[in-house]
Amino acid sequence: MPKMKTKKSLVRRFKVTATGKVLRSHCGKSHRMVSFTGKRVRQLRRKGLVNNALAKRIKRGLLAG
């Protein structure tokens, strides 16, 4: 049986930390950021964590290869 391929769309969207948590980027950063406060723009720059229920499914797709 051949190896399972890694889902390339997940590789571009998520990153697994050394402790096994899954990081994601925030949405809403492509345009209309002038209307946001500076605080909101800075918060969107940081990475967010994926909740545990989805993280298990994402890791299965990322680490399939």
PDBQT receptor file of N, H, CA, C and O in Angstrom, charges set to zero:
ATOM      1  N   MET A   1       0.843  -1.182   0.000  1.00  0.00    +0.000 N 
ATOM      2  CA  MET A   1       0.000   0.000   0.000  1.00  0.00    +0.000 C 
ATOM      3  C   MET A   1       0.895   1.254   0.000  1.00  0.00    +0.000 C 
ATOM      4  O   MET A   1       1.861   1.319   0.760  1.00  0.00    +0.000 OA
ATOM      5  N   PRO A   2       0.578   2.252  -0.851  1.00  0.00    +0.000 N 
ATOM      6  CA  PRO A   2       1.434   3.440  -0.916  1.00  0.00    +0.000 C 
ATOM      7  C   PRO A   2       1.286   4.321   0.323  1.00  0.00    +0.000 C 
ATOM      8  O   PRO A   2       0.337   4.175   1.094  1.00  0.00    +0.000 OA
ATOM      9  N   LYS A   3       2.236   5.234   0.500  1.00  0.00    +0.000 N 
ATOM     10  H   LYS A   3       3.007   5.352  -0.126  1.00  0.00    +0.000 HD
ATOM     11  CA  LYS A   3       2.187   6.164   1.623  1.00  0.00    +0.000 C 
ATOM     12  C   LYS A   3       0.999   7.099   1.479  1.00  0.00    +0.000 C 
ATOM     13  O   LYS A   3       0.559   7.399   0.369  1.00  0.00    +0.000 OA
ATOM     14  N   MET A   4       0.487   7.553   2.615  1.00  0.00    +0.000 N 
ATOM     15  H   MET A   4       0.844   7.309   3.516  1.00  0.00    +0.000 HD
ATOM     16  CA  MET A   4      -0.577   8.563   2.579  1.00  0.00    +0.000 C 
ATOM     17  C   MET A   4       0.042   9.911   2.257  1.00  0.00    +0.000 C 
ATOM     18  O   MET A   4       1.099  10.258   2.785  1.00  0.00    +0.000 OA
ATOM     19  N   LYS A   5      -0.610  10.666   1.395  1.00  0.00    +0.000 N 
ATOM     20  H   LYS A   5      -1.468  10.384   0.966  1.00  0.00    +0.000 HD
ATOM     21  CA  LYS A   5      -0.076  11.972   1.023  1.00  0.00    +0.000 C 
ATOM     22  C   LYS A   5      -0.513  13.029   2.036  1.00  0.00    +0.000 C 
ATOM     23  O   LYS A   5      -1.607  12.960   2.596  1.00  0.00    +0.000 OA
ATOM     24  N   THR A   6       0.365  14.009   2.256  1.00  0.00    +0.000 N 
ATOM     25  H   THR A   6       1.253  14.066   1.801  1.00  0.00    +0.000 HD
ATOM     26  CA  THR A   6       0.049  15.140   3.117  1.00  0.00    +0.000 C 
ATOM     27  C   THR A   6      -0.915  16.063   2.385  1.00  0.00    +0.000 C 
ATOM     28  O   THR A   6      -0.753  16.306   1.189  1.00  0.00    +0.000 OA
ATOM     29  N   LYS A   7      -1.922  16.581   3.098  1.00  0.00    +0.000 N 
ATOM     30  H   LYS A   7      -2.054  16.384   4.070  1.00  0.00    +0.000 HD
ATOM     31  CA  LYS A   7      -2.852  17.542   2.507  1.00  0.00    +0.000 C 
ATOM     32  C   LYS A   7      -2.132  18.881   2.404  1.00  0.00    +0.000 C 
ATOM     33  O   LYS A   7      -1.896  19.537   3.418  1.00  0.00    +0.000 OA
ATOM     34  N   LYS A   8      -1.783  19.290   1.195  1.00  0.00    +0.000 N 
ATOM     35  H   LYS A   8      -1.974  18.757   0.371  1.00  0.00    +0.000 HD
ATOM     36  CA  LYS A   8      -0.967  20.481   0.992  1.00  0.00    +0.000 C 
ATOM     37  C   LYS A   8      -1.702  21.755   1.381  1.00  0.00    +0.000 C 
ATOM     38  O   LYS A   8      -1.062  22.733   1.769  1.00  0.00    +0.000 OA
ATOM     39  N   SER A   9      -3.033  21.772   1.289  1.00  0.00    +0.000 N 
ATOM     40  H   SER A   9      -3.553  20.978   0.974  1.00  0.00    +0.000 HD
ATOM     41  CA  SER A   9      -3.782  22.960   1.700  1.00  0.00    +0.000 C 
ATOM     42  C   SER A   9      -3.657  23.179   3.205  1.00  0.00    +0.000 C 
ATOM     43  O   SER A   9      -3.640  24.322   3.662  1.00  0.00    +0.000 OA
ATOM     44  N   LEU A  10      -3.569  22.100   3.978  1.00  0.00    +0.000 N 
ATOM     45  H   LEU A  10      -3.582  21.172   3.607  1.00  0.00    +0.000 HD
ATOM     46  CA  LEU A  10      -3.400  22.218   5.428  1.00  0.00    +0.000 C 
ATOM     47  C   LEU A  10      -1.997  22.681   5.789  1.00  0.00    +0.000 C 
ATOM     48  O   LEU A  10      -1.818  23.408   6.766  1.00  0.00    +0.000 OA
ATOM     49  N   VAL A  11      -1.000  22.269   5.013  1.00  0.00    +0.000 N 
ATOM     50  H   VAL A  11      -1.145  21.678   4.219  1.00  0.00    +0.000 HD
ATOM     51  CA  VAL A  11       0.375  22.679   5.281  1.00  0.00    +0.000 C 
ATOM     52  C   VAL A  11       0.501  24.191   5.168  1.00  0.00    +0.000 C 
ATOM     53  O   VAL A  11       1.231  24.820   5.934  1.00  0.00    +0.000 OA
ATOM     54  N   ARG A  12      -0.223  24.780   4.196  1.00  0.00    +0.000 N 
ATOM     55  H   ARG A  12      -0.816  24.270   3.573  1.00  0.00    +0.000 HD
ATOM     56  CA  ARG A  12      -0.143  26.227   3.992  1.00  0.00    +0.000 C 
ATOM     57  C   ARG A  12      -0.892  27.005   5.070  1.00  0.00    +0.000 C 
ATOM     58  O   ARG A  12      -0.547  28.154   5.347  1.00  0.00    +0.000 OA
ATOM     59  N   ARG A  13      -1.904  26.405   5.679  1.00  0.00    +0.000 N 
ATOM     60  H   ARG A  13      -2.184  25.471   5.454  1.00  0.00    +0.000 HD
ATOM     61  CA  ARG A  13      -2.761  27.132   6.615  1.00  0.00    +0.000 C 
ATOM     62  C   ARG A  13      -2.395  26.943   8.077  1.00  0.00    +0.000 C 
ATOM     63  O   ARG A  13      -2.670  27.820   8.896  1.00  0.00    +0.000 OA
ATOM     64  N   PHE A  14      -1.780  25.818   8.425  1.00  0.00    +0.000 N 
ATOM     65  H   PHE A  14      -1.556  25.105   7.760  1.00  0.00    +0.000 HD
ATOM     66  CA  PHE A  14      -1.560  25.495   9.833  1.00  0.00    +0.000 C 
ATOM     67  C   PHE A  14      -0.111  25.125  10.092  1.00  0.00    +0.000 C 
ATOM     68  O   PHE A  14       0.626  24.762   9.176  1.00  0.00    +0.000 OA
ATOM     69  N   LYS A  15       0.288  25.225  11.362  1.00  0.00    +0.000 N 
ATOM     70  H   LYS A  15      -0.311  25.520  12.106  1.00  0.00    +0.000 HD
ATOM     71  CA  LYS A  15       1.638  24.848  11.783  1.00  0.00    +0.000 C 
ATOM     72  C   LYS A  15       1.513  24.145  13.133  1.00  0.00    +0.000 C 
ATOM     73  O   LYS A  15       0.772  24.603  14.003  1.00  0.00    +0.000 OA
ATOM     74  N   VAL A  16       2.223  23.050  13.311  1.00  0.00    +0.000 N 
ATOM     75  H   VAL A  16       2.824  22.677  12.605  1.00  0.00    +0.000 HD
ATOM     76  CA  VAL A  16       2.204  22.305  14.567  1.00  0.00    +0.000 C 
ATOM     77  C   VAL A  16       3.420  22.724  15.385  1.00  0.00    +0.000 C 
ATOM     78  O   VAL A  16       4.544  22.720  14.885  1.00  0.00    +0.000 OA
ATOM     79  N   THR A  17       3.188  23.087  16.656  1.00  0.00    +0.000 N 
ATOM     80  H   THR A  17       2.274  23.089  17.063  1.00  0.00    +0.000 HD
ATOM     81  CA  THR A  17       4.273  23.507  17.531  1.00  0.00    +0.000 C 
ATOM     82  C   THR A  17       5.009  22.286  18.071  1.00  0.00    +0.000 C 
ATOM     83  O   THR A  17       4.605  21.149  17.826  1.00  0.00    +0.000 OA
ATOM     84  N   ALA A  18       6.080  22.526  18.798  1.00  0.00    +0.000 N 
ATOM     85  H   ALA A  18       6.408  23.449  18.997  1.00  0.00    +0.000 HD
ATOM     86  CA  ALA A  18       6.869  21.431  19.368  1.00  0.00    +0.000 C 
ATOM     87  C   ALA A  18       6.079  20.662  20.418  1.00  0.00    +0.000 C 
ATOM     88  O   ALA A  18       6.311  19.471  20.620  1.00  0.00    +0.000 OA
ATOM     89  N   THR A  19       5.136  21.343  21.095  1.00  0.00    +0.000 N 
ATOM     90  H   THR A  19       4.947  22.311  20.930  1.00  0.00    +0.000 HD
ATOM     91  CA  THR A  19       4.336  20.663  22.119  1.00  0.00    +0.000 C 
ATOM     92  C   THR A  19       3.098  19.992  21.528  1.00  0.00    +0.000 C 
ATOM     93  O   THR A  19       2.340  19.352  22.257  1.00  0.00    +0.000 OA
ATOM     94  N   GLY A  20       2.883  20.128  20.223  1.00  0.00    +0.000 N 
ATOM     95  H   GLY A  20       3.499  20.648  19.631  1.00  0.00    +0.000 HD
ATOM     96  CA  GLY A  20       1.777  19.445  19.573  1.00  0.00    +0.000 C 
ATOM     97  C   GLY A  20       0.538  20.285  19.369  1.00  0.00    +0.000 C 
ATOM     98  O   GLY A  20      -0.476  19.776  18.890  1.00  0.00    +0.000 OA
ATOM     99  N   LYS A  21       0.591  21.567  19.721  1.00  0.00    +0.000 N 
ATOM    100  H   LYS A  21       1.415  21.980  20.110  1.00  0.00    +0.000 HD
ATOM    101  CA  LYS A  21      -0.560  22.439  19.495  1.00  0.00    +0.000 C 
ATOM    102  C   LYS A  21      -0.557  22.898  18.042  1.00  0.00    +0.000 C 
ATOM    103  O   LYS A  21       0.492  22.940  17.400  1.00  0.00    +0.000 OA
ATOM    104  N   VAL A  22      -1.738  23.240  17.527  1.00  0.00    +0.000 N 
ATOM    105  H   VAL A  22      -2.591  23.206  18.049  1.00  0.00    +0.000 HD
ATOM    106  CA  VAL A  22      -1.865  23.650  16.135  1.00  0.00    +0.000 C 
ATOM    107  C   VAL A  22      -2.132  25.150  16.086  1.00  0.00    +0.000 C 
ATOM    108  O   VAL A  22      -3.067  25.643  16.717  1.00  0.00    +0.000 OA
ATOM    109  N   LEU A  23      -1.291  25.883  15.321  1.00  0.00    +0.000 N 
ATOM    110  H   LEU A  23      -0.532  25.483  14.809  1.00  0.00    +0.000 HD
ATOM    111  CA  LEU A  23      -1.438  27.323  15.175  1.00  0.00    +0.000 C 
ATOM    112  C   LEU A  23      -2.146  27.641  13.871  1.00  0.00    +0.000 C 
ATOM    113  O   LEU A  23      -2.009  26.918  12.884  1.00  0.00    +0.000 OA
ATOM    114  N   ARG A  24      -2.901  28.724  13.875  1.00  0.00    +0.000 N 
ATOM    115  H   ARG A  24      -3.013  29.311  14.677  1.00  0.00    +0.000 HD
ATOM    116  CA  ARG A  24      -3.597  29.198  12.680  1.00  0.00    +0.000 C 
ATOM    117  C   ARG A  24      -3.458  30.708  12.626  1.00  0.00    +0.000 C 
ATOM    118  O   ARG A  24      -3.171  31.347  13.639  1.00  0.00    +0.000 OA
ATOM    119  N   SER A  25      -3.663  31.284  11.441  1.00  0.00    +0.000 N 
ATOM    120  H   SER A  25      -3.897  30.765  10.618  1.00  0.00    +0.000 HD
ATOM    121  CA  SER A  25      -3.651  32.735  11.331  1.00  0.00    +0.000 C 
ATOM    122  C   SER A  25      -5.084  33.246  11.413  1.00  0.00    +0.000 C 
ATOM    123  O   SER A  25      -6.031  32.511  11.133  1.00  0.00    +0.000 OA
ATOM    124  N   HIS A  26      -5.234  34.503  11.796  1.00  0.00    +0.000 N 
ATOM    125  H   HIS A  26      -4.465  35.100  12.023  1.00  0.00    +0.000 HD
ATOM    126  CA  HIS A  26      -6.561  35.089  11.927  1.00  0.00    +0.000 C 
ATOM    127  C   HIS A  26      -7.095  35.542  10.576  1.00  0.00    +0.000 C 
ATOM    128  O   HIS A  26      -6.329  35.840   9.660  1.00  0.00    +0.000 OA
ATOM    129  N   CYS A  27      -8.403  35.589  10.467  1.00  0.00    +0.000 N 
ATOM    130  H   CYS A  27      -9.025  35.347  11.211  1.00  0.00    +0.000 HD
ATOM    131  CA  CYS A  27      -9.020  36.042   9.229  1.00  0.00    +0.000 C 
ATOM    132  C   CYS A  27      -9.254  37.553   9.285  1.00  0.00    +0.000 C 
ATOM    133  O   CYS A  27      -9.152  38.166  10.347  1.00  0.00    +0.000 OA
ATOM    134  N   GLY A  28      -9.565  38.137   8.144  1.00  0.00    +0.000 N 
ATOM    135  H   GLY A  28      -9.647  37.639   7.281  1.00  0.00    +0.000 HD
ATOM    136  CA  GLY A  28      -9.898  39.554   8.092  1.00  0.00    +0.000 C 
ATOM    137  C   GLY A  28      -8.695  40.466   7.960  1.00  0.00    +0.000 C 
ATOM    138  O   GLY A  28      -8.738  41.606   8.422  1.00  0.00    +0.000 OA
ATOM    139  N   LYS A  29      -7.609  39.989   7.333  1.00  0.00    +0.000 N 
ATOM    140  H   LYS A  29      -7.574  39.063   6.958  1.00  0.00    +0.000 HD
ATOM    141  CA  LYS A  29      -6.404  40.802   7.234  1.00  0.00    +0.000 C 
ATOM    142  C   LYS A  29      -6.102  41.224   5.803  1.00  0.00    +0.000 C 
ATOM    143  O   LYS A  29      -5.047  41.807   5.553  1.00  0.00    +0.000 OA
ATOM    144  N   SER A  30      -6.986  40.951   4.867  1.00  0.00    +0.000 N 
ATOM    145  H   SER A  30      -7.844  40.478   5.071  1.00  0.00    +0.000 HD
ATOM    146  CA  SER A  30      -6.635  41.214   3.476  1.00  0.00    +0.000 C 
ATOM    147  C   SER A  30      -6.975  42.633   3.029  1.00  0.00    +0.000 C 
ATOM    148  O   SER A  30      -6.231  43.218   2.242  1.00  0.00    +0.000 OA
ATOM    149  N   HIS A  31      -8.067  43.193   3.506  1.00  0.00    +0.000 N 
ATOM    150  H   HIS A  31      -8.672  42.718   4.145  1.00  0.00    +0.000 HD
ATOM    151  CA  HIS A  31      -8.420  44.567   3.120  1.00  0.00    +0.000 C 
ATOM    152  C   HIS A  31      -9.348  45.160   4.175  1.00  0.00    +0.000 C 
ATOM    153  O   HIS A  31      -9.813  44.457   5.072  1.00  0.00    +0.000 OA
ATOM    154  N   ARG A  32      -9.616  46.485   4.055  1.00  0.00    +0.000 N 
ATOM    155  H   ARG A  32      -9.237  47.055   3.326  1.00  0.00    +0.000 HD
ATOM    156  CA  ARG A  32     -10.473  47.241   4.979  1.00  0.00    +0.000 C 
ATOM    157  C   ARG A  32      -9.902  47.296   6.389  1.00  0.00    +0.000 C 
ATOM    158  O   ARG A  32     -10.659  47.357   7.357  1.00  0.00    +0.000 OA
ATOM    159  N   MET A  33      -8.595  47.276   6.518  1.00  0.00    +0.000 N 
ATOM    160  H   MET A  33      -7.980  47.227   5.732  1.00  0.00    +0.000 HD
ATOM    161  CA  MET A  33      -7.989  47.325   7.844  1.00  0.00    +0.000 C 
ATOM    162  C   MET A  33      -7.888  48.747   8.362  1.00  0.00    +0.000 C 
ATOM    163  O   MET A  33      -7.545  48.954   9.527  1.00  0.00    +0.000 OA
ATOM    164  N   VAL A  34      -8.180  49.737   7.520  1.00  0.00    +0.000 N 
ATOM    165  H   VAL A  34      -8.459  49.569   6.574  1.00  0.00    +0.000 HD
ATOM    166  CA  VAL A  34      -8.153  51.128   7.951  1.00  0.00    +0.000 C 
ATOM    167  C   VAL A  34      -9.239  51.370   8.990  1.00  0.00    +0.000 C 
ATOM    168  O   VAL A  34      -9.082  52.206   9.880  1.00  0.00    +0.000 OA
ATOM    169  N   SER A  35     -10.344  50.631   8.873  1.00  0.00    +0.000 N 
ATOM    170  H   SER A  35     -10.471  49.951   8.150  1.00  0.00    +0.000 HD
ATOM    171  CA  SER A  35     -11.449  50.822   9.802  1.00  0.00    +0.000 C 
ATOM    172  C   SER A  35     -11.189  50.185  11.166  1.00  0.00    +0.000 C 
ATOM    173  O   SER A  35     -11.894  50.489  12.128  1.00  0.00    +0.000 OA
ATOM    174  N   PHE A  36     -10.181  49.301  11.267  1.00  0.00    +0.000 N 
ATOM    175  H   PHE A  36      -9.608  49.053  10.486  1.00  0.00    +0.000 HD
ATOM    176  CA  PHE A  36      -9.858  48.670  12.546  1.00  0.00    +0.000 C 
ATOM    177  C   PHE A  36      -9.017  49.613  13.391  1.00  0.00    +0.000 C 
ATOM    178  O   PHE A  36      -8.322  50.485  12.870  1.00  0.00    +0.000 OA
ATOM    179  N   THR A  37      -9.090  49.426  14.692  1.00  0.00    +0.000 N 
ATOM    180  H   THR A  37      -9.655  48.717  15.116  1.00  0.00    +0.000 HD
ATOM    181  CA  THR A  37      -8.185  50.151  15.582  1.00  0.00    +0.000 C 
ATOM    182  C   THR A  37      -6.797  49.531  15.477  1.00  0.00    +0.000 C 
ATOM    183  O   THR A  37      -6.642  48.405  15.003  1.00  0.00    +0.000 OA
ATOM    184  N   GLY A  38      -5.797  50.272  15.921  1.00  0.00    +0.000 N 
ATOM    185  H   GLY A  38      -5.923  51.187  16.305  1.00  0.00    +0.000 HD
ATOM    186  CA  GLY A  38      -4.432  49.750  15.897  1.00  0.00    +0.000 C 
ATOM    187  C   GLY A  38      -4.280  48.512  16.747  1.00  0.00    +0.000 C 
ATOM    188  O   GLY A  38      -3.533  47.598  16.398  1.00  0.00    +0.000 OA
ATOM    189  N   LYS A  39      -4.987  48.480  17.863  1.00  0.00    +0.000 N 
ATOM    190  H   LYS A  39      -5.594  49.223  18.146  1.00  0.00    +0.000 HD
ATOM    191  CA  LYS A  39      -4.941  47.322  18.748  1.00  0.00    +0.000 C 
ATOM    192  C   LYS A  39      -5.456  46.074  18.031  1.00  0.00    +0.000 C 
ATOM    193  O   LYS A  39      -4.877  44.995  18.160  1.00  0.00    +0.000 OA
ATOM    194  N   ARG A  40      -6.541  46.226  17.280  1.00  0.00    +0.000 N 
ATOM    195  H   ARG A  40      -7.011  47.102  17.176  1.00  0.00    +0.000 HD
ATOM    196  CA  ARG A  40      -7.120  45.087  16.569  1.00  0.00    +0.000 C 
ATOM    197  C   ARG A  40      -6.171  44.569  15.485  1.00  0.00    +0.000 C 
ATOM    198  O   ARG A  40      -6.035  43.359  15.304  1.00  0.00    +0.000 OA
ATOM    199  N   VAL A  41      -5.524  45.473  14.775  1.00  0.00    +0.000 N 
ATOM    200  H   VAL A  41      -5.635  46.456  14.922  1.00  0.00    +0.000 HD
ATOM    201  CA  VAL A  41      -4.584  45.086  13.725  1.00  0.00    +0.000 C 
ATOM    202  C   VAL A  41      -3.415  44.315  14.329  1.00  0.00    +0.000 C 
ATOM    203  O   VAL A  41      -2.975  43.318  13.757  1.00  0.00    +0.000 OA
ATOM    204  N   ARG A  42      -2.908  44.761  15.472  1.00  0.00    +0.000 N 
ATOM    205  H   ARG A  42      -3.266  45.572  15.936  1.00  0.00    +0.000 HD
ATOM    206  CA  ARG A  42      -1.802  44.061  16.135  1.00  0.00    +0.000 C 
ATOM    207  C   ARG A  42      -2.232  42.687  16.607  1.00  0.00    +0.000 C 
ATOM    208  O   ARG A  42      -1.464  41.729  16.515  1.00  0.00    +0.000 OA
ATOM    209  N   GLN A  43      -3.462  42.580  17.116  1.00  0.00    +0.000 N 
ATOM    210  H   GLN A  43      -4.085  43.358  17.191  1.00  0.00    +0.000 HD
ATOM    211  CA  GLN A  43      -3.952  41.283  17.580  1.00  0.00    +0.000 C 
ATOM    212  C   GLN A  43      -4.123  40.296  16.428  1.00  0.00    +0.000 C 
ATOM    213  O   GLN A  43      -3.896  39.098  16.596  1.00  0.00    +0.000 OA
ATOM    214  N   LEU A  44      -4.520  40.793  15.270  1.00  0.00    +0.000 N 
ATOM    215  H   LEU A  44      -4.704  41.767  15.134  1.00  0.00    +0.000 HD
ATOM    216  CA  LEU A  44      -4.694  39.914  14.115  1.00  0.00    +0.000 C 
ATOM    217  C   LEU A  44      -3.361  39.394  13.591  1.00  0.00    +0.000 C 
ATOM    218  O   LEU A  44      -3.309  38.350  12.942  1.00  0.00    +0.000 OA
ATOM    219  N   ARG A  45      -2.281  40.123  13.874  1.00  0.00    +0.000 N 
ATOM    220  H   ARG A  45      -2.323  40.972  14.401  1.00  0.00    +0.000 HD
ATOM    221  CA  ARG A  45      -0.961  39.700  13.421  1.00  0.00    +0.000 C 
ATOM    222  C   ARG A  45      -0.501  38.428  14.128  1.00  0.00    +0.000 C 
ATOM    223  O   ARG A  45       0.214  37.613  13.545  1.00  0.00    +0.000 OA
ATOM    224  N   ARG A  46      -0.911  38.262  15.380  1.00  0.00    +0.000 N 
ATOM    225  H   ARG A  46      -1.492  38.924  15.853  1.00  0.00    +0.000 HD
ATOM    226  CA  ARG A  46      -0.492  37.083  16.149  1.00  0.00    +0.000 C 
ATOM    227  C   ARG A  46      -1.207  35.836  15.651  1.00  0.00    +0.000 C 
ATOM    228  O   ARG A  46      -2.274  35.920  15.044  1.00  0.00    +0.000 OA
ATOM    229  N   LYS A  47      -0.621  34.703  15.908  1.00  0.00    +0.000 N 
ATOM    230  H   LYS A  47       0.246  34.635  16.402  1.00  0.00    +0.000 HD
ATOM    231  CA  LYS A  47      -1.240  33.426  15.561  1.00  0.00    +0.000 C 
ATOM    232  C   LYS A  47      -2.233  33.034  16.642  1.00  0.00    +0.000 C 
ATOM    233  O   LYS A  47      -2.077  33.402  17.806  1.00  0.00    +0.000 OA
ATOM    234  N   GLY A  48      -3.254  32.284  16.248  1.00  0.00    +0.000 N 
ATOM    235  H   GLY A  48      -3.381  31.985  15.302  1.00  0.00    +0.000 HD
ATOM    236  CA  GLY A  48      -4.226  31.768  17.197  1.00  0.00    +0.000 C 
ATOM    237  C   GLY A  48      -4.097  30.266  17.302  1.00  0.00    +0.000 C 
ATOM    238  O   GLY A  48      -3.466  29.632  16.456  1.00  0.00    +0.000 OA
ATOM    239  N   LEU A  49      -4.689  29.690  18.333  1.00  0.00    +0.000 N 
ATOM    240  H   LEU A  49      -5.202  30.205  19.021  1.00  0.00    +0.000 HD
ATOM    241  CA  LEU A  49      -4.667  28.245  18.525  1.00  0.00    +0.000 C 
ATOM    242  C   LEU A  49      -5.967  27.636  18.022  1.00  0.00    +0.000 C 
ATOM    243  O   LEU A  49      -7.031  28.249  18.111  1.00  0.00    +0.000 OA
ATOM    244  N   VAL A  50      -5.867  26.436  17.499  1.00  0.00    +0.000 N 
ATOM    245  H   VAL A  50      -5.003  25.938  17.426  1.00  0.00    +0.000 HD
ATOM    246  CA  VAL A  50      -7.036  25.679  17.071  1.00  0.00    +0.000 C 
ATOM    247  C   VAL A  50      -7.511  24.854  18.263  1.00  0.00    +0.000 C 
ATOM    248  O   VAL A  50      -6.691  24.327  19.015  1.00  0.00    +0.000 OA
ATOM    249  N   ASN A  51      -8.842  24.736  18.447  1.00  0.00    +0.000 N 
ATOM    250  H   ASN A  51      -9.509  25.164  17.837  1.00  0.00    +0.000 HD
ATOM    251  CA  ASN A  51      -9.329  23.956  19.585  1.00  0.00    +0.000 C 
ATOM    252  C   ASN A  51      -9.021  22.467  19.388  1.00  0.00    +0.000 C 
ATOM    253  O   ASN A  51      -8.761  22.022  18.270  1.00  0.00    +0.000 OA
ATOM    254  N   ASN A  52      -9.052  21.719  20.464  1.00  0.00    +0.000 N 
ATOM    255  H   ASN A  52      -9.263  22.080  21.372  1.00  0.00    +0.000 HD
ATOM    256  CA  ASN A  52      -8.559  20.341  20.455  1.00  0.00    +0.000 C 
ATOM    257  C   ASN A  52      -9.334  19.415  19.533  1.00  0.00    +0.000 C 
ATOM    258  O   ASN A  52      -8.757  18.489  18.963  1.00  0.00    +0.000 OA
ATOM    259  N   ALA A  53     -10.634  19.648  19.375  1.00  0.00    +0.000 N 
ATOM    260  H   ALA A  53     -11.103  20.400  19.837  1.00  0.00    +0.000 HD
ATOM    261  CA  ALA A  53     -11.443  18.780  18.532  1.00  0.00    +0.000 C 
ATOM    262  C   ALA A  53     -10.996  18.874  17.073  1.00  0.00    +0.000 C 
ATOM    263  O   ALA A  53     -10.896  17.859  16.384  1.00  0.00    +0.000 OA
ATOM    264  N   LEU A  54     -10.730  20.081  16.613  1.00  0.00    +0.000 N 
ATOM    265  H   LEU A  54     -10.811  20.905  17.174  1.00  0.00    +0.000 HD
ATOM    266  CA  LEU A  54     -10.288  20.252  15.231  1.00  0.00    +0.000 C 
ATOM    267  C   LEU A  54      -8.805  19.947  15.068  1.00  0.00    +0.000 C 
ATOM    268  O   LEU A  54      -8.377  19.507  14.001  1.00  0.00    +0.000 OA
ATOM    269  N   ALA A  55      -8.025  20.172  16.104  1.00  0.00    +0.000 N 
ATOM    270  H   ALA A  55      -8.372  20.529  16.971  1.00  0.00    +0.000 HD
ATOM    271  CA  ALA A  55      -6.582  19.965  16.010  1.00  0.00    +0.000 C 
ATOM    272  C   ALA A  55      -6.253  18.510  15.693  1.00  0.00    +0.000 C 
ATOM    273  O   ALA A  55      -5.314  18.238  14.945  1.00  0.00    +0.000 OA
ATOM    274  N   LYS A  56      -7.003  17.589  16.244  1.00  0.00    +0.000 N 
ATOM    275  H   LYS A  56      -7.766  17.810  16.852  1.00  0.00    +0.000 HD
ATOM    276  CA  LYS A  56      -6.748  16.174  15.998  1.00  0.00    +0.000 C 
ATOM    277  C   LYS A  56      -6.953  15.842  14.520  1.00  0.00    +0.000 C 
ATOM    278  O   LYS A  56      -6.173  15.093  13.931  1.00  0.00    +0.000 OA
ATOM    279  N   ARG A  57      -8.011  16.404  13.925  1.00  0.00    +0.000 N 
ATOM    280  H   ARG A  57      -8.645  17.012  14.403  1.00  0.00    +0.000 HD
ATOM    281  CA  ARG A  57      -8.290  16.154  12.507  1.00  0.00    +0.000 C 
ATOM    282  C   ARG A  57      -7.248  16.831  11.607  1.00  0.00    +0.000 C 
ATOM    283  O   ARG A  57      -6.863  16.283  10.574  1.00  0.00    +0.000 OA
ATOM    284  N   ILE A  58      -6.801  18.018  12.006  1.00  0.00    +0.000 N 
ATOM    285  H   ILE A  58      -7.114  18.463  12.845  1.00  0.00    +0.000 HD
ATOM    286  CA  ILE A  58      -5.813  18.740  11.202  1.00  0.00    +0.000 C 
ATOM    287  C   ILE A  58      -4.480  18.027  11.241  1.00  0.00    +0.000 C 
ATOM    288  O   ILE A  58      -3.814  17.902  10.213  1.00  0.00    +0.000 OA
ATOM    289  N   LYS A  59      -4.076  17.556  12.416  1.00  0.00    +0.000 N 
ATOM    290  H   LYS A  59      -4.617  17.657  13.251  1.00  0.00    +0.000 HD
ATOM    291  CA  LYS A  59      -2.797  16.854  12.544  1.00  0.00    +0.000 C 
ATOM    292  C   LYS A  59      -2.795  15.573  11.728  1.00  0.00    +0.000 C 
ATOM    293  O   LYS A  59      -1.764  15.195  11.172  1.00  0.00    +0.000 OA
ATOM    294  N   ARG A  60      -3.932  14.901  11.650  1.00  0.00    +0.000 N 
ATOM    295  H   ARG A  60      -4.769  15.208  12.103  1.00  0.00    +0.000 HD
ATOM    296  CA  ARG A  60      -4.022  13.680  10.871  1.00  0.00    +0.000 C 
ATOM    297  C   ARG A  60      -3.763  13.985   9.392  1.00  0.00    +0.000 C 
ATOM    298  O   ARG A  60      -3.113  13.199   8.703  1.00  0.00    +0.000 OA
ATOM    299  N   GLY A  61      -4.266  15.118   8.905  1.00  0.00    +0.000 N 
ATOM    300  H   GLY A  61      -4.793  15.757   9.464  1.00  0.00    +0.000 HD
ATOM    301  CA  GLY A  61      -4.029  15.512   7.516  1.00  0.00    +0.000 C 
ATOM    302  C   GLY A  61      -2.634  16.016   7.275  1.00  0.00    +0.000 C 
ATOM    303  O   GLY A  61      -2.066  15.785   6.208  1.00  0.00    +0.000 OA
ATOM    304  N   LEU A  62      -2.056  16.715   8.265  1.00  0.00    +0.000 N 
ATOM    305  H   LEU A  62      -2.517  16.903   9.132  1.00  0.00    +0.000 HD
ATOM    306  CA  LEU A  62      -0.720  17.281   8.105  1.00  0.00    +0.000 C 
ATOM    307  C   LEU A  62       0.349  16.200   8.160  1.00  0.00    +0.000 C 
ATOM    308  O   LEU A  62       1.289  16.204   7.366  1.00  0.00    +0.000 OA
ATOM    309  N   LEU A  63       0.201  15.285   9.089  1.00  0.00    +0.000 N 
ATOM    310  H   LEU A  63      -0.563  15.281   9.734  1.00  0.00    +0.000 HD
ATOM    311  CA  LEU A  63       1.249  14.312   9.337  1.00  0.00    +0.000 C 
ATOM    312  C   LEU A  63       1.019  12.993   8.609  1.00  0.00    +0.000 C 
ATOM    313  O   LEU A  63       1.577  11.959   8.977  1.00  0.00    +0.000 OA
ATOM    314  N   ALA A  64       0.187  13.047   7.567  1.00  0.00    +0.000 N 
ATOM    315  H   ALA A  64      -0.266  13.887   7.268  1.00  0.00    +0.000 HD
ATOM    316  CA  ALA A  64      -0.124  11.819   6.851  1.00  0.00    +0.000 C 
ATOM    317  C   ALA A  64       1.054  11.351   5.992  1.00  0.00    +0.000 C 
ATOM    318  O   ALA A  64       1.180  10.164   5.692  1.00  0.00    +0.000 OA
ATOM    319  N   GLY A  65       1.907  12.290   5.602  1.00  0.00    +0.000 N 
ATOM    320  H   GLY A  65       1.805  13.254   5.846  1.00  0.00    +0.000 HD
ATOM    321  CA  GLY A  65       2.990  11.943   4.686  1.00  0.00    +0.000 C 
ATOM    322  C   GLY A  65       4.199  11.368   5.324  1.00  0.00    +0.000 C 
ATOM    323  O   GLY A  65       5.166  11.044   4.634  1.00  0.00    +0.000 OA
TER     324      GLY A  65
